[in-house]
């Protein structure tokens, strides 16, 4: 596969992920975050099952994937829960942009591990903070409840990205995805009866959103990402994938009518600029 074709698949991945915020926003009024995320991750694992069936026949390899999958599942479950709760108080567009801050947060976490960070990262962080101020801070210097959940979500997604990068060095990306979705669904569906109640009519109304978020966002999009990144450098790949924030805003406006104010659009643009700066290769002396 050529790099250009792989880039197109990554572009499609970003589009699927961006539209997923619309699905999550629609379902937030119908079913709770435990049921929604548990259901979509179970569906995502079923979509990936045919692709990992043969590779998991080796007992030792399967155990290794399962051990790492449990850790990833914990991080993914927590991040997804915070994201779904945040979107229920916010909008799909803002949800996409705030969640995409994991691209900037990851380097800060790496500092704690004594990893050298480029100067451009601090520049992008400053721009992101200004963008977050315009995007999230309301009149009277207040932050929306949903924004806090989404910020916490982006932090846990950052931890998840770092763990996934380390865990896939000696295991397949698709296998890791399969087990993290499988274990995440087990955790969330076990917990949901203790915190939520759901009826058949609500499930029926939310079914399209659950199917999209599960089959497309979890299953298909992640597989496209895993395949494409074999042919595209990580810097370019992450930049393309960060376009999910743009697609979430476009989807929220066109499908849900969740239009952003001029102040919020300016803030979102600065956040996206920060994401771009954090990924492109520039030298700041």
N, C-alpha and C positions, 0 to 999 in steps of 0.2 A: 504494500500500500504506500502511495506517495505521501509526503508530508502535507501537501495541500488537501488531499482527500481526508486525511486524518484530522486536519484542522476543521474541515466542514463538519465532521462527526462531533468534534468538541463544541462547535457552534450550536449544533442540534442539541447536545447535552445541556448547554447553558439555557437554551430556549425551553426545554422540558422542565428543568429545575425552576426557572423563572415562573412559568405558568403554574407550577405546583403551589406557589404561594396563593394563587387565586383559588385553587381547589381547597387549600387549607382554610382560607378565609370564609369560603362558602360553608364548609362543614362545621366551622367553629360554633355556629348557632344551632346545629342539629345534634351533634354527638360530642362527648367529652374528649379531651386530649389523650387520655389513656386508651380509650377504645379506638379512636381514629388512628393513632400512631401504631398501636398493637396490630390492628387489622391490616394497615398498609404495609407494614414490615413483614408480616406473615405472607402476604401476597407477593412481596418482593423476593422473599426467599424461595417461594415456589417457582417464580419466573426463572431464577438462577439455577435451580436444581438440575435441569438437564445439562447445564454447562459444567457442573462440578462432579457429576455422578461418577465418572470414570477416574478422575484424579484423586478422589477420596476413598478409593478402594484400599489403598495402602494404609494399614492400621496406624503406624507410627506418625505418618504425615497427617492423618486425620486428627489424631490426638493433639498434635502441635497446633493445627489450625483451630481446633476447638478451644484450647487454652487461651490463645490470643483473641479468639472471637468473643470470649466472655468479657474480657477487659474492654474491647471495642464496643460491645453491646451496652455495657454500663454507661460509657461516655455518650454514645449515640442516643440512648434512651433518654438520658437527662437533658441533652441538648435539644432533642426533638420535642420533649415535653415543654420545655421553657419557650421554644419557638412557637408551638401551637397556642400556648396560653397567651403569649405576647401578641400574636396576630389577632386573637379574639378581642383584644383591647385596642388594637391599632389597625393598620390597613396593609394590604398585600404589598403595595409599593414600598412603604417605609420598612416593612418586615424584610423585604429583599435587600434593601440597602444596609440596614443595621446588621443583619446577619452576615453580609459580605465583609464586615470588618475583621473577620477571622484572618483575612489575608494580611492585615496589618498587625493583629494581635500575636500571631505566631512568632514573629521575630522577637517580641518582648519576652515571651516565654523562654525562647532559646537563650536569651541573655542570662537567665537564671542557671542555665546549664553551661555557662561560660563559653558560649559560642559567639564569635566576633560578628558584630552587626555593622553593615555599611552605613555611612552617614546619610545616604538617601532615605534610609528607613526612618530616621528621626524627622526628616523633612516631611515625609509622607504622613507620619503620625501627627505632626502639628497641623497639617492641612485637614486630616481626618477629624481631629478634635474640633476645629473650627466648623467643619461641615456638620458634625454631630450637634454642635451648639445650635446652629440654624435649623437643623432637622428636628431636634427633640425638645429643646428648651421652650417652654410655653411662656406666656406673659406672666410676670411676677416670679420669674426664675424658677419655674417648676418643670419637672420631668414627668411625662405621661407614664402611667402604670405599665402599659404595654411595652414602652421603650426600655424600661428596666429589665423586664423579662427577656426581651430580644438581645440586649447587651450581654446579659448573663449567658444566653444561648450561644452567642458568637464566641464567648470565652471557652465554653465547653467544646464547641466545634473545633476551636483551635487546638485544644488538647487532643481531640480525636484525630485531627489531621496529622499531628506529630506522631502519635502512637501508630497510626496506620502506615505512615512512611517507614517507621522502624520495623514494624511487623511484617511488611511485605518484602523485606530484603531476602528472606529465605522461604517465603510462601507465596502462593499466587494471589493476586489482587481480587480476583473473582471469588476464590474460596473464602478469603477473609470477609468479603462482602456478604456471601451466603450465610456464614455463621453469625456475623454481627446482626444481620436482619432476623435470623432464626431465634437467637437468644434474646434480642430486644423485644420481639413479639411475645416471647414466653414471659418475660418480666412484666411487660405492660398489660397483657391480657390477664395475667394472674392478679395484678393489683387493681385493675379497673373496677371490679365489683365492690371493692371497699370504699371507693371514692366517687363512683358515678353510677347512674342508672340510665338505661337506654331502652327504647321501645322499637318495635318492628317498623313502624311508620317512619321514625327518624332515620333508622338504618337505610330504609328504602330510598329516602330523599337524599341521603349522603352517599349512596352507593357509587354514583359516578365519580365523585371527588375521591373516594377511597380507592376505587379501581385505578384512576389516573395516577394518584400519588404512589400507589403500591406498584402497579405493573410498569408504569412509565418512569416515574421519578426514581423509585428505588431500584427496580429490576433492570429496565432497559438502559436508562441514562448512565447508571454506574458502570454497566458492562461496556457501553460505548466509550466511557472515559478510560477504563482499564485497557481497552484495545488500542485506542487512539494514542495514549501516552507512550506507547512503544515507538512511535514514529515522530512525535513532536517533543521538542525540548520543554522541560518543566516550566521555565520562565514564560514561554509563549502559551503553553497549555493553561497555566493558572490565569493568565490575563484573559484568555478567551472565555474560560469558565466563569470568571468574575462578572461577565455580562449577564449572568442570571439576575443580578440586581436591576439592571436596565429592563429586562423582559418582565420582571415582576411588577415594576412601576407601569409599564405599558399595558400589561394584562389587567392590572387593577383598574386602570383608567378606562380601557375599552370595554371590558366585560362587566366590571362591577360599578363603574362610575365613581371610583374612589380617587377623585382628583386632588392633587397636592397644591398648596398655596405657593405663591412665588418665592417666599422665604424658604419653604421646605424643598422646592425644586433646586434652589441655589445650594442649600445644604447637601442635598443628595448628589448634586454635580461635583461638589468639593470632595465628598466621600469617594465617589467613583474616581476622581482625579488622583486621590491618595492611593487608591488601589492600583491604578495604572503605574504611578511613580514607584510604588513598592516592588513592581514586577519587571519594569523595563531596565535595560542595562545602561546606566548612566554613571558617570564618575563625578562625585562632588568632593572637591579638595578642602 
